[in-house]
Amino acid sequence: MSLTWQDWAGLAGVAMVLVAYLLMQTRHLDGRGVTYLLLNGIGSLLVLLSLFKTFNLSAFVIQCFWIAISIYGLLRWARERRG
């Protein structure tokens, strides 16, 4: 089996999201911290890129929401740091 760049992007994205979740559950990362939010946002973006190979509507929708929630969290984090 030959993997395309979309496959590699998707696998890297899944790994990032899962590692972020594991680290949060084991209390090595704060779920409101910038590292967790970036891992989730970038990971979801990579999974979204993998959908260019084979589109899946439900995967597209959840990744879009995951990215939006990560952006919201990053904006909230930045606002709290300034205030």
C-alpha positions in Angstrom: 0.0 0.0 0.0 1.3 3.4 -1.0 0.4 6.4 1.2 -0.1 9.8 -0.2 0.7 13.1 1.4 -3.0 13.4 2.4 -2.7 10.0 4.2 0.4 11.2 6.0 -1.2 14.5 6.9 -4.3 12.8 8.3 -2.3 10.3 10.3 -0.1 13.1 11.8 -3.3 15.1 12.6 -4.9 12.1 14.3 -1.7 11.5 16.3 -1.6 15.2 17.4 -5.2 15.2 18.6 -4.9 11.9 20.4 -1.6 12.9 22.1 -3.1 16.2 23.2 -6.1 14.4 24.7 -3.9 11.8 26.4 -1.7 14.5 27.9 -4.7 16.4 29.1 -6.2 13.3 30.7 -2.9 12.5 32.4 -2.7 16.1 33.6 0.4 16.9 31.7 -1.4 19.6 29.7 -4.0 22.1 30.7 -7.1 21.8 28.5 -7.3 25.6 28.4 -3.6 26.0 27.6 -2.1 27.1 24.4 -0.2 23.9 23.7 -3.3 21.8 24.0 -5.3 24.2 21.8 -2.6 24.3 19.1 -2.2 20.5 19.1 -6.0 20.1 18.6 -6.3 22.9 16.0 -3.3 21.9 13.9 -4.2 18.2 14.2 -7.7 18.9 13.0 -6.5 21.0 10.2 -4.2 18.1 9.1 -7.1 15.7 9.2 -9.2 18.2 7.2 -6.4 18.3 4.6 -6.5 14.5 4.3 -10.1 14.7 3.2 -9.0 16.2 -0.2 -8.2 12.6 -1.1 -11.5 11.1 -0.1 -14.2 13.4 1.1 -16.3 12.4 4.1 -19.0 14.9 5.2 -19.2 13.9 8.8 -15.4 14.0 9.2 -15.3 17.4 7.5 -18.0 18.8 9.8 -16.4 17.6 13.0 -12.9 18.9 12.0 -14.4 22.3 11.1 -16.0 22.5 14.5 -12.8 21.3 16.2 -10.8 24.0 14.5 -13.4 26.7 15.3 -13.4 25.6 19.0 -9.6 25.6 19.1 -9.5 29.1 17.6 -12.1 30.3 20.1 -10.0 28.9 22.9 -6.8 30.5 21.6 -8.6 33.9 21.3 -9.9 33.5 24.9 -6.4 32.5 26.1 -4.9 35.6 24.4 -7.5 37.9 25.8 -7.0 36.5 29.3 -3.2 37.0 29.0 -3.6 40.6 28.0 -6.2 41.4 30.7 
